[in-house]
Amino acid sequence: MSARKLISAVVWMPADLAELACSLQLVRRGDRPVSLGVVLAAWDPIHALRSVGLLQRHLKKLAGVTWSMVVVANNDAVLAELRRSGGGGFAVIAGSNQEAEFSAYEEGRQALLRQVRPAPGVWLILNDRFPAYNRRHLWDTRQLSCLNAGLLHLASCVEMASGQVNPFATTIPLWQHRLSCFIGSYWVLVSAGALDRAGPLRSVTATEFGLHAPASFPGYWPLSSWLGPELSGYIAAWLTGPGRWQRAEPLTAVSWNRLRFKALSIVNEKLLSARLTESGVPLVPWRQARAISQLDPGSAFLQTLLQICRDHPDRCAGIALNPRASLLLAVAIIATRAGLATIAERLLLSALQLGDATLSEWRSREIAARGA
């Protein structure tokens, strides 16, 4: 175990324990059953089988939740392995892989909509590498730790999207949109009503993208005039610069097609966040989603927090970056459940102030690092 991981565990332990405490169900609820639709995009047979196993074991523990899962195999190898495994409890379909995970998400969602009645009230969309993300803590089961019956019921009553909410170093324009943060597309829990507002998961098709990023290597990064210099530069730095993406590599004729394919995913990811935000759907960081999972949908505290996530999603991302701010928010939710509304409001304000300071520091470091 690395010293860095141990230090991180110790720093975050109070916040994690507080979040788990305030997400406990204290009184048995009489909620109506929740219908969950799960779409998993898969490319690797080993990762796909592991991810499906993790999901099924977790979902079977959730009382009052009915779920349906489809795995979209984006190549022949994973399709053959999943069918050969003979595992029950999920459907397997062949994906086109035209827009990587975003074509898979849309194809899988449409397949479930044809098969499941009534249609799912909440969707979980994710890819087969989700277990590799967020390995911050010794005891953490990643974002599955926030996926409980309370959160699913909440998401069936309140339009919201939850996942890893990442801030940008500066506000980035994209056509008519302005992006201050985005939700990672490898794991998103989203209300059906939120998708009805925002529209399809996929915004840009491979055909449209090919008009701006042709399959033949143009000899330079061609997306600046289409996306604008800010987002184009962000994507190029992410795909080709050291220390960002683990599979980053220099832009060459050999790497071009792989990099352009990943760039299409990033564009669709950013546009999904933009459309959700502009449709009035709050982007809730997964840690905060775990913490609020047992609040009543009509709670004044919950509505205040969701409004902050609607208006300033980067502020909530700032809280998620700071263990002290996360702890204060969790204690505020415990105070709310105890009927201590005034104390909860003060704690929320303190959490926001800490989160804002952390976000400002983080952005300054990011700008300095890119300038270097």
N, C-alpha and C positions, 0 to 999 in steps of 0.2 A: 504494500500500500504506500503510495507516495505521500510525502509530507504535505504537499499542496492539497491533496484530496482530504487528508485528515483535518487540516486547518479549516477547509471549506465546510466539512461536516460539523465541526464544533461551532463555527460561526452561525450556520443556518439551523442548528438543532432547535433552539428555542422557538423560532418562527414556524418550523415544521410541526413541532409538537402542539403549538397553539392552534395552527390551522387544522390539524387533525382533531383537536379537542372541540373546536367550534363547529366541526362538520359532523359530530356525533349526533345521532337521532335520539333525542331525550324522551320523546313521547311517540308511541306508535301512531303512524299516520294512516288515514283512511283514503289515501289518494287513489284515483282511478289508475289502472295500469297504463304504463307508458310504452309506446311502440318505438323501437330504435332500429334504424337501418344502418348497417355497417358496410362500407365499401373499402376494400383493401386492394391497392395497386401493387402488383408483384412482378419482379424481374429475376429474382434469385431463388432457386428451389429451397435452399437451406434456410435463408432468411424468411421466406414465405411460410414454411411449415412452422418455424419457431414463433413467428408473429401470430399466426392463426391459433396456435396452441395457447399462447399467453392470453389472447383476447377471449377465447372460449372459456378458459378456466376462470377468468375474471368475471365475465358476463353471467356465468351460471350462478355466481354468488349473489346477484342482485335480485332482491325480492320485488315483485310487482312490476318487473320489466320484461316485456316480450321483445325478442330481437330476431332479426334476419340478417344474414351475412352473405355477401357475394365477394369472391376473390377474382379480380380481373387479371388474368395471366397475360403479360405483355410480350411474351415470347414462347416458342414451342417447348423449350426445355422446362420451364416452370409449369406450363400447362400439362405436360406429360407426367411430371413428378406429382403434382397435386391430384391428378386423376388416379395415378397409380397408388397413392397413399391410402385411398379409400376412406379418408376421414369423413365422418358425417357432421351434420350441423351447419354446413355452408355449401353454397353453390359455386361452381367454377365456370367462368366464361372466358373465351379468347378475346383479348383486347387488341385494338388496332395499333396501339402505341404511336399514333400519329402526333399527339401532343403530350407524350410521356404520361405522367400521372394524371394530367387534366383530361385527356381523352378517356383514360381508364375510369376516373371518378364519374364522368358524365355517363359513360357506357354502363357502368355498374349501377349507378343511381336509376337510370332508365329501366334497367333489367329488373330491379327490385320493385319499381313503381308498377311494372306490368304484372308482377307475381304476388305482391303483398296487398291484402285488403283488410282493414283500411290502410291507407298509405302511412308510412312511418311519420311520427310527429317530430322526431329528432334524428339527425344524421351524424354519424361518425365517419369521416373520410380520412384515410391515412395510407401511407405506403409501407412496404415490408421492411424498411430500415428504421421504423419508429423506435424499436427498443435501444438503438444505438445512441439516441439523443438524450440529453439531460441527465447524464450520469454524474450528477453533482454530489450526491449524498450516499452514505453507506447503506441506508435502509430504504431509500426511495425506490419505488417501482415505476419511476418516470411518470408520464402524464396519466397512466392508468390509475394512479393513486387518487386522482380527482374525480374519476368516473364512478360515481355512486348513484344510488336510486334517487337521492334528494336532488342532485344536480340535473339528472335526466328529467325529473318531474318539473323542476324549475324551467329548464329549457323548453319543455312542452307548453309552458304557460306564458313565458316571457321570451320575446324574440331576442336572441343573442348568439354570439359566436365566441368560442373559447379555444385557446391554444397557446402556443408560444408567440407572444406579441413582442416584436423587435422594433426599437426606435431607429430612425435614420439620424445621421449626424446633423443634417439640416433638412428643412422641408424641401421636398423634391417635386417639381412639376412634372406631370405626365399628361400631355394633351390638356383636357379641361380639368384634370384632377390635380390636387395638391396632397402629397403623401408625407405625413409626419412619422408613420410607423406602418408595420404590416404584420399579418399573422402568418406564421410558417405553414406551408401547405403540406407538410409531411404528417400533420395530425391536427385536425380541426373538428370540434364538436359544434354543430350549428343547428338551430331550430329550423323546422320545415318552413315556418312562416317567414323567417329571415331570407331563405333562399327564394321564396315566392316574391319577396320584395326586390332582391338583388338580381335575380335572373340566373342563367346557367352558370355552372362552376367555371366553365371554359369561356374566355373572352376572345382570344385570338387563335385562329386555326393555323395549321401548318401551311396551308396554301397562302393565306394572307402574309404570314411571317416570311415565307419564301420570296415574296416580292421585295423584301427589304434585307433579307439575309440569305442570299442564294446558296444552293448546295455546293456550287463550285467556289473555291476559295478566292475572294476578291483581292487578297494581298494586304488588307487593312481591316480595321474594325469598322463595319459599315452602318451601325445602328444610330449614330449621333443625330443625323438629320430627322430620323423617324421618331425616336424616343425623346430627343432632347439631350444636350450634353451632360446634364446632371445624372439622370438615370442610366444613360448609356455608359458613362464613365464609372458609375457604381458597379454595373454588371461586369464590365470589362475588368475592373480591379478585382472583383470577387472571383472571377473565373481564371484569371491569369497571374494574379499577384500572390506572393508567398504569405502564409499565415492566415488566409481567409477560408477558402474551400479546401478540404483535404485532398481533392483530386485536381487542384489547379495546375495549369501547365502553360508554357508560352504559346502565344498564338502563331500557329504554323499551318501549312497546308495539311499536315497529318492530323493535327488536333482540331482543325476547324469544325468539322461536322459534329463532333462530340460537344464542343463548346457551344455551337449555335443551337443545338438541341436543348442543352441545359438553359441557355439564354431564353428560349421560348417558355420553358417552365417558370423561370423567374418573372418574366413579363406577365404571364397569366396569374401568378401568385400575387403580384403587386396590384393588378387590376381587380382581383377578387376582393382584396382588402379595401380598395378604393370604393368599389360598388357597394360593399356591405356598409361601410362608414357613411357614404352619401345617402344610403337608404334608411339611415337612422338606426342601424343595428350596432349595438355596443360590442367592441372587441375586448373581451375580458381575459386577462392573463390566467393561465391554467391554475396557478397557485391561488389566486383570488377566487376563481370559480370553485375550487375545493372549499375555501373558507366560507363562501356564501351559500353553500349547497343546501343547508337546512333552514335558510331564512324563508319566511312567507313571501310569496310573489308580490303581495301588496304592502310589504314593509316599507316604511318611509326611508329607513337607512339604505335598504337595497335599491330603491328608486333613485336616491341621491347618488350612490356609487355608479349605477348604470348610466345615469345622465353624464357623469364625469367621463365614463368610458366612451360615451357617444360623442361628446363635445371635444374632449382632449384625451384620446386613447394613449398618447405618449406619456401623459401624467401617470396613468395606471401602470404603464410599462416601467416608469421610474420607480414606483413602489416595489415592483417585482424585482428590480435590480438591487435593492437594499434590504438586507436581513432585518435591520431595526425597523424600517418602515413596514415590512411585511408582518413583523411581530405586532406592531402597534395596530395595524388594520385587523389582525386576527383578534386581538384583545377587544377592539372596538365592537367586533361582531359578537363576541361573548357578552359584552356589556349590553348590546342591543337585545340579545336573547333573554338577558336578565331584567329587562325593562328599564335600564339606565340610559335613557336616550341622550341626556345632556353630556354625560361622560363619553358616550360613543361618538358624538359629534366632535368633541375636543380631540379625541384620539385620532379620528379620521383626518382632521385638519393637520395634526402633527405628522401623521403618516404622509400626507400629501406634501408637506413642506420638506420632509426628509427626502422623499422621492424626487421632488423637483430639483433639490440640490445635487442628488446623485446623478440624475439625468443630465444636468448641466455639466457636471464634471466629466461624465462619460462622453458627451458630445465634444467637449473641448479636447479630450484625449484622441478621439477618433479623427477630428479635423487635423490635429497636429501630426498624427501618424500618417495620414494620407498626404499631408504637405511634405513630410520627410521622404 
